[in-house]
C-alpha cells in the first residue's frame, strides 16, 4: 500500500470515482467503485514510480497528510 495522499471524489461527468495523487504530478486513476478506484490508484502509483525511475527522475517522498489553506 502506498503512503502517498489520495484525493478521491465522485465525477458525474465520468460516472466514476476519480483519484488524484497530488504529490505525483499527473498521477490519476478512476474506478466504478471507491474500492476499485483506490486499487487502480495503487497500481498507477507503482507505474508512475517505475517510469520515473527508468527516466532517472527523482521520486518525491510521501509527506503524509497535506494541509490546504
N, C-alpha and C positions, 0 to 999 in steps of 0.2 A: 504494500500500500504506500502510495506517495505521501509525502509530507507537505506538498505544495497546497496553498489555499485554493479551493474551488468555489467559484461563484455559479450558483445553479438557479435557473429560472425557467418558467414556462413561456413558450413562444406560441401565441395563437397563429401567427403567420406561418410558422413551420410545423405547427401541430406536434410539437416535441419539446422535451426538456433540453435546454441548452446549458452547457458547462463551459465556463471560461476559466483559464488558469492565468491570472494577472501577472505572475512572476515570470512566465514563459511567453514572450511575445508571439502572438499568432496561434497559440495553442488553445484549441477549442474542440468540443465534441458535442454530440447530441444523442438522444435516445427516446424511444416511445414511452418509457417509464423512467422514473427517477433512478432506480437501481441500474437500468441499462445505460443511462447517460453517465453515471458515475463509473461504471465498469469500462465504458468506451473511453472516458477521460483518462483513466489509469493506463489503458493501452496506448493512447495518443501521447501521454506524458513520456512513456518509455520510448516511443518512436522519436519524439522531439529530442530527448536527451541523446539517443543513439545517433541521430542525424547531426546534432551539434558536435558531438564527439568526433564523428567521421570528418566533419568540416574543420576541425581544430578550433571551434568556437568555445568560449567559456560558458559554463553551465551555472546559473545562479543557485546559491544555496537556499533552501527553503527558509523563509523568515517567520513562518508561523502566521498567526493572525495579523492581518494588515489593518491598520486603522485609517479610516477615511474621515475627512472633515466635513 
